[in-house]
Amino acid sequence: MVGRAFLGFLAVSASQASTILDELLGAFKSEEGLLFRATKDFSNFTQWPESASALRWDLPPALYVVKAETEVTGFVLQPKMQVECAYPVNGNSAFRKDAKGQKDLCGHTDNPAAGREATNMSGDCSFASPKDYAQAYFNIPQLHLLGFDGFWNLNWATCHFGKAQEALEAQKALWQLATKLPPATTAQQWLRNASKVGFALTAFNEIVVAPVHSADVRAVFWAHSGPFRDPSPSDWKACMLAEFLKSNNTWPVIEVADVILERPTANCEIKFDASHLGYW
């Protein structure tokens, strides 16, 4: 055990554990961030690109969850992992296709329910600066459904960048802009608009990486909201990870605390620093 960040290090010495943590923190503090791939299946690797999220010291420490949960497990990817494309927010990539109509996580939105404007805005980003992205997508586009007020259709509409660093800078610029009210919008309307699950602002980003293989994994992780703690019987994902580790000790295990799992966030004033990785 090394510091509070670790559930346990298996088959490695304390010095090796410290070296690995320093390596991960180096990526966390880098421009590209540290990549986390959420999963509860640690033995199933595919030939297809996968979605991950990058944690970086100056951005919300957020990871994707399917529904409101208090924990998530998965892979910490090697810092040199190949990036296919990068979205500043959730890009609903499962519903994107290429020009030939084939599934492509880095393609255009292909869902009639998304609306034509969102479809046209999706695809490759071509902005000169992160601020240009933020201005282009700030409460835009609006999706209007019969009988409902318009709402921010960001997830379907967002374009993607070619590098993680570009997407993270755009994410930062959008969050900075989101602290202000859009024109002709009340605070209540903005809160509803900015937090609409599946459509608007998400605290996590989406980084599409090349197919993940065993050699691309640096560690496995257990992340949760709240401070560092021991797993409890109700932490079923931690229990599944423990079962896996009984027969496989290939990777070290890290704990990541104070992670935002709400969508988009229940704590916009959280302190973003290296303490989220148990390092101080």
Secondary structure, 3 states (H helix, E strand, C coil): CCCCCCCECCCCCHHHHHHHHHHHHHHHCCCCCEEEEECCCCCCCCCCCEEEEEECCCCCCECCCCCCCCEEEEEEECCCCCEEEEECCCCCHHHEECCCCCECCCCEECCHHHCHHHHHHCEECCCCCHHHHHHHHCCCCEECCCCCCCEECHHHHCEEECCHHHHHHHHHHHHHHCCCCCCCCCHHHHHHHHCCCCCCCCCCCEEEECCCCHHHEEEEEEEECCCCCCCCCCCHHHHHHHHHHHHCCCCCEEEECCCECCCCCCCCCCCCCHHHHCCC
